[in-house]
Amino acid sequence: MKEIKVLGTGCAKCEKTAEIIAKTADELKIAVHVTKETDPEVIMGYGVMSTPAVIIDEVNVHSGSIPHRDAIEAWLRA
């Protein structure tokens, strides 16, 4: 199971990012655990300068925008 963290302060883009990742994983029948991290100190710990950011298994794979579905599918299938 992939551990996915969506980093952000709780803005609409961060909420949408978490939602679209969970929805895509469900459609692909890939087991994931999606959490949202809003603590600024934790976010800075990942070196993220713009949110939302996506961390998969402790690797920063995206930041600064809502990711495209194609990218999400590639991350989930990797």
Backbone as CSV, one residue per row, in Angstrom:
resi,resn,N_x,N_y,N_z,CA_x,CA_y,CA_z,C_x,C_y,C_z
1,MET,0.840,-1.178,0.000,0.000,0.000,0.000,0.883,1.239,0.000
2,LYS,0.562,2.169,-0.900,1.328,3.403,-0.971,0.830,4.381,0.081
3,GLU,1.788,5.028,0.737,1.470,6.086,1.698,1.594,7.417,0.971
4,ILE,0.493,8.127,0.881,0.478,9.393,0.149,0.091,10.512,1.101
5,LYS,0.911,11.550,1.097,0.624,12.735,1.903,0.403,13.914,0.967
6,VAL,-0.661,14.648,1.224,-0.903,15.891,0.506,-0.581,17.015,1.478
7,LEU,0.427,17.785,1.113,0.879,18.877,1.982,0.229,20.174,1.549
8,GLY,-0.301,20.888,2.510,-0.910,22.178,2.212,-1.614,22.708,3.441
9,THR,-1.955,23.959,3.380,-2.543,24.607,4.548,-4.051,24.424,4.656
10,GLY,-4.596,23.571,3.818,-6.034,23.335,3.870,-6.803,24.122,2.826
11,CYS,-6.109,24.641,1.839,-6.773,25.417,0.790,-7.597,24.503,-0.117
12,ALA,-8.405,25.092,-0.960,-9.271,24.326,-1.854,-8.453,23.427,-2.792
13,LYS,-7.325,23.912,-3.276,-6.486,23.101,-4.173,-5.937,21.876,-3.445
14,CYS,-5.591,22.035,-2.186,-5.071,20.909,-1.402,-6.170,19.874,-1.186
15,GLU,-7.353,20.326,-0.861,-8.488,19.418,-0.667,-8.791,18.665,-1.968
16,LYS,-8.793,19.385,-3.085,-9.079,18.786,-4.379,-8.004,17.766,-4.758
17,THR,-6.751,18.081,-4.461,-5.650,17.164,-4.763,-5.826,15.845,-4.021
18,ALA,-6.113,15.909,-2.739,-6.322,14.683,-1.956,-7.516,13.906,-2.493
19,GLU,-8.562,14.628,-2.839,-9.779,13.986,-3.346,-9.519,13.272,-4.671
20,ILE,-8.828,13.921,-5.596,-8.606,13.330,-6.916,-7.650,12.139,-6.837
21,ILE,-6.683,12.177,-5.935,-5.775,11.037,-5.763,-6.541,9.832,-5.220
22,ALA,-7.358,10.050,-4.210,-8.135,8.956,-3.627,-9.118,8.385,-4.651
23,LYS,-9.750,9.255,-5.415,-10.716,8.812,-6.418,-10.028,8.005,-7.516
24,THR,-8.885,8.480,-7.991,-8.149,7.781,-9.047,-7.676,6.410,-8.557
25,ALA,-7.160,6.358,-7.342,-6.704,5.079,-6.784,-7.863,4.106,-6.660
26,ASP,-9.013,4.603,-6.249,-10.194,3.747,-6.121,-10.615,3.207,-7.481
27,GLU,-10.607,4.052,-8.489,-10.991,3.627,-9.837,-10.016,2.596,-10.400
28,LEU,-8.737,2.735,-10.063,-7.714,1.801,-10.545,-7.581,0.582,-9.634
29,LYS,-8.317,0.595,-8.528,-8.283,-0.493,-7.537,-6.865,-0.691,-6.994
30,ILE,-6.220,0.427,-6.681,-4.886,0.417,-6.095,-5.021,0.890,-4.653
31,ALA,-4.492,0.097,-3.729,-4.607,0.424,-2.310,-3.667,1.579,-1.949
32,VAL,-4.234,2.627,-1.383,-3.441,3.771,-0.946,-3.982,4.251,0.401
33,HIS,-3.136,4.961,1.105,-3.546,5.632,2.331,-3.194,7.106,2.144
34,VAL,-4.224,7.918,1.971,-4.019,9.337,1.705,-4.268,10.134,2.983
35,THR,-3.284,10.948,3.351,-3.451,11.834,4.498,-3.138,13.258,4.069
36,LYS,-3.690,14.203,4.806,-3.412,15.612,4.538,-2.588,16.155,5.695
37,GLU,-1.533,16.854,5.343,-0.658,17.444,6.357,-0.732,18.959,6.247
38,THR,-1.143,19.608,7.320,-1.321,21.065,7.294,-0.321,21.810,8.173
39,ASP,0.492,21.089,8.922,1.454,21.720,9.826,2.584,22.368,9.005
40,PRO,2.724,23.696,9.069,3.762,24.375,8.271,5.178,23.858,8.536
41,GLU,5.471,23.466,9.759,6.818,22.960,10.061,7.072,21.631,9.349
42,VAL,6.065,20.786,9.309,6.205,19.496,8.610,6.346,19.744,7.114
43,ILE,5.532,20.649,6.587,5.597,20.969,5.158,6.985,21.493,4.797
44,MET,7.510,22.391,5.600,8.854,22.929,5.343,9.917,21.838,5.457
45,GLY,9.674,20.835,6.276,10.603,19.723,6.448,10.810,18.929,5.164
46,TYR,9.835,18.991,4.281,9.960,18.312,2.985,10.585,19.234,1.936
47,GLY,10.902,20.461,2.321,11.505,21.396,1.379,10.512,21.955,0.381
48,VAL,9.252,21.877,0.704,8.204,22.341,-0.205,8.041,23.854,-0.078
49,MET,8.067,24.536,-1.232,7.925,25.991,-1.228,6.559,26.430,-1.740
50,SER,5.850,25.554,-2.445,4.505,25.888,-2.909,3.619,24.654,-2.776
51,THR,2.373,24.910,-2.452,1.440,23.817,-2.224,0.282,23.899,-3.212
52,PRO,-0.449,22.839,-3.402,-0.311,21.550,-2.729,0.917,20.782,-3.214
53,ALA,1.429,19.956,-2.332,2.535,19.075,-2.689,2.098,17.643,-2.408
54,VAL,2.636,16.729,-3.192,2.285,15.309,-3.050,3.548,14.532,-2.705
55,ILE,3.481,13.831,-1.595,4.583,12.983,-1.139,4.111,11.542,-1.206
56,ILE,4.826,10.721,-1.958,4.473,9.300,-2.046,5.638,8.500,-1.499
57,ASP,5.348,7.712,-0.486,6.371,6.901,0.189,7.597,7.757,0.498
58,GLU,7.347,8.942,1.043,8.366,9.899,1.519,9.177,10.552,0.399
59,VAL,8.703,10.491,-0.849,9.366,11.165,-1.962,8.438,12.249,-2.497
60,ASN,8.966,13.467,-2.625,8.182,14.576,-3.169,8.081,14.391,-4.682
61,VAL,6.856,14.132,-5.163,6.673,13.887,-6.589,6.022,15.060,-7.316
62,HIS,5.487,16.024,-6.545,4.777,17.128,-7.196,4.565,18.255,-6.209
63,SER,4.590,19.497,-6.710,4.214,20.621,-5.850,3.793,21.808,-6.696
64,GLY,2.935,22.625,-6.123,2.567,23.895,-6.722,1.268,23.940,-7.484
65,SER,0.613,22.804,-7.693,-0.640,22.815,-8.443,-1.387,21.513,-8.207
66,ILE,-2.624,21.478,-8.676,-3.374,20.224,-8.647,-2.789,19.342,-9.743
67,PRO,-2.344,18.135,-9.412,-1.723,17.285,-10.435,-2.742,16.783,-11.457
68,HIS,-2.251,16.531,-12.665,-3.097,15.982,-13.722,-3.332,14.491,-13.472
69,ARG,-4.447,14.020,-13.935,-4.805,12.611,-13.730,-3.746,11.668,-14.310
70,ASP,-3.193,11.998,-15.474,-2.168,11.134,-16.081,-0.966,10.956,-15.152
71,ALA,-0.568,12.037,-14.509,0.561,11.964,-13.582,0.201,11.111,-12.374
72,ILE,-0.995,11.301,-11.863,-1.427,10.515,-10.699,-1.437,9.029,-11.035
73,GLU,-1.959,8.691,-12.200,-1.990,7.285,-12.596,-0.578,6.712,-12.692
74,ALA,0.336,7.484,-13.240,1.725,7.011,-13.358,2.334,6.790,-11.970
75,TRP,2.075,7.699,-11.026,2.610,7.532,-9.663,2.027,6.294,-9.009
76,LEU,0.746,6.087,-9.190,0.082,4.965,-8.526,0.518,3.622,-9.101
77,ARG,0.832,3.598,-10.383,1.212,2.334,-11.035,2.705,2.033,-10.906
78,ALA,3.483,3.008,-10.460,4.936,2.805,-10.341,5.270,1.825,-9.232
